[in-house]
Amino acid sequence: MGITMTVVVIDGRGRLTIPSELQVRDTKATLIPAGPFMIVIPLPTHPIEASGGWLATKLSRKDLKVLAEKEARRDAVKRAKRRKQL
């Protein structure tokens, strides 16, 4: 059975050391703040190849970007209204 949870220390410069048992070396990761905790997701070196067939789309990158920006704007407005900022 592998490691299910571990405690790490974040130093004064904001660095943390990931235990070697988790086998995360020489890679980039995305850090997602989620309220009182953070989620760390290692990123594949070659994301397009790693996605395999599950990321198939007929839209261009430009179209995907426009779609993502529209959705982000819609989400931001929804949150602002919920917080009574609009």
Secondary structure as a PSIPRED ss2 file (coil, helix, strand):
# PSIPRED VFORMAT (PSIPRED V4.0)

   1 M C   1.000  0.000  0.000
   2 G C   1.000  0.000  0.000
   3 I C   1.000  0.000  0.000
   4 T C   1.000  0.000  0.000
   5 M C   1.000  0.000  0.000
   6 T C   1.000  0.000  0.000
   7 V C   1.000  0.000  0.000
   8 V C   1.000  0.000  0.000
   9 V C   1.000  0.000  0.000
  10 I E   0.000  0.000  1.000
  11 D C   1.000  0.000  0.000
  12 G C   1.000  0.000  0.000
  13 R C   1.000  0.000  0.000
  14 G C   1.000  0.000  0.000
  15 R C   1.000  0.000  0.000
  16 L E   0.000  0.000  1.000
  17 T C   1.000  0.000  0.000
  18 I C   1.000  0.000  0.000
  19 P C   1.000  0.000  0.000
  20 S H   0.000  1.000  0.000
  21 E H   0.000  1.000  0.000
  22 L H   0.000  1.000  0.000
  23 Q C   1.000  0.000  0.000
  24 V C   1.000  0.000  0.000
  25 R C   1.000  0.000  0.000
  26 D C   1.000  0.000  0.000
  27 T C   1.000  0.000  0.000
  28 K C   1.000  0.000  0.000
  29 A E   0.000  0.000  1.000
  30 T E   0.000  0.000  1.000
  31 L E   0.000  0.000  1.000
  32 I E   0.000  0.000  1.000
  33 P E   0.000  0.000  1.000
  34 A E   0.000  0.000  1.000
  35 G C   1.000  0.000  0.000
  36 P C   1.000  0.000  0.000
  37 F E   0.000  0.000  1.000
  38 M E   0.000  0.000  1.000
  39 I E   0.000  0.000  1.000
  40 V E   0.000  0.000  1.000
  41 I E   0.000  0.000  1.000
  42 P E   0.000  0.000  1.000
  43 L C   1.000  0.000  0.000
  44 P C   1.000  0.000  0.000
  45 T C   1.000  0.000  0.000
  46 H C   1.000  0.000  0.000
  47 P H   0.000  1.000  0.000
  48 I H   0.000  1.000  0.000
  49 E H   0.000  1.000  0.000
  50 A H   0.000  1.000  0.000
  51 S H   0.000  1.000  0.000
  52 G C   1.000  0.000  0.000
  53 G C   1.000  0.000  0.000
  54 W C   1.000  0.000  0.000
  55 L C   1.000  0.000  0.000
  56 A C   1.000  0.000  0.000
  57 T C   1.000  0.000  0.000
  58 K C   1.000  0.000  0.000
  59 L C   1.000  0.000  0.000
  60 S C   1.000  0.000  0.000
  61 R H   0.000  1.000  0.000
  62 K H   0.000  1.000  0.000
  63 D H   0.000  1.000  0.000
  64 L H   0.000  1.000  0.000
  65 K H   0.000  1.000  0.000
  66 V H   0.000  1.000  0.000
  67 L H   0.000  1.000  0.000
  68 A H   0.000  1.000  0.000
  69 E H   0.000  1.000  0.000
  70 K H   0.000  1.000  0.000
  71 E H   0.000  1.000  0.000
  72 A H   0.000  1.000  0.000
  73 R H   0.000  1.000  0.000
  74 R H   0.000  1.000  0.000
  75 D H   0.000  1.000  0.000
  76 A H   0.000  1.000  0.000
  77 V H   0.000  1.000  0.000
  78 K H   0.000  1.000  0.000
  79 R H   0.000  1.000  0.000
  80 A H   0.000  1.000  0.000
  81 K H   0.000  1.000  0.000
  82 R H   0.000  1.000  0.000
  83 R C   1.000  0.000  0.000
  84 K C   1.000  0.000  0.000
  85 Q C   1.000  0.000  0.000
  86 L C   1.000  0.000  0.000
